[in-house]
Amino acid sequence: LPSRLPAPLTAPQRQQLKQLKARLRDIAAHLEAAPEALLQGRDCELLLRESCGEAVQPPLHWQGWRRELVLEPLRSGLARASS
């Protein structure tokens, strides 16, 4: 059987997702790149779910330069927002 789909995001999580995507746009502007080239929308939701404590299998494309330039700043922003 296929794995269960994750539960829908709650209203506060949807707001966090909007903030996460806004931060991604800021990072993209700083790097002079399109946000979609750095991280796709479904990756933003996966990152949010990871920050909420859900078990997440990080995709392979989260390694390398994306981890340092994109994911670490986004993760630290999520950690600050939740504290």
N, C-alpha and C positions, 0 to 999 in steps of 0.2 A: 504494500500500500504506500502511496505517496505520503510524505510528512504533512502534518496539519498546517494550514495557513495560519499566520500570526493573527492575533486579535487586532481589530481596527485600533488606530491611535485614538487616544482620548483627546478631548478639547485642549487641555494644557499641552499635551504632546504635539498636537498639530501646530500650536503657537510656537513651541520650541523648534519645530521643523522649519517654520517660516524664518525664525531668527537664525537658524543654522544655515539655511540657504542664502540669507542676506550676508552672513559672514563669509560664505563661500564666494559670493559675488565680490566682496571686498578683497579677498585673497586673489581672486582672478584678475581684478583690476590692477592690483599691485604687481602681479606677475605678467601683466599684459597678455592675458590668455582668456579664452572663452570659459565660463564656469563649467560648461558641459564637457570640455576637454579635460578638466581636472577631476571631476566627480559627477556621476550621473545622479538623477533624482532618487532612484531606488537605493543608491549607496548612502545618500543622506539619511534616508529612513532607517537603513540598516545600522548606521553609525549612532543614530538616536536610540534605537532599540538596545544597542550594545551599552550605551551610557546609562540606560534604565535597568541594567542588570540581566537582560535577556541573553541566553547563550547564542552567540553569533559565530559563524564560521567566516572569518575575514576572507574576502576574495583575494586572489593572487595579485590583482592589480593595485591592491592597497599597500604593496611593498615598494621599496625603492624610493624614488624621489617624491612620490605622492605622500608617503608616510611622513617624511620630514617637512615638506613644504605645505601640505594641505591637511592631512589627517591629525597630526600632532596639535597644530593650532586650533582646529575644530574641536578636538577632544578636550583640550584645556579650557576652551570657552564653555563647553557643555559642563565640565566639572565645576567651573566657577558659578554657572547659572543654577546648578543643583545644590550648591552649598549655602 
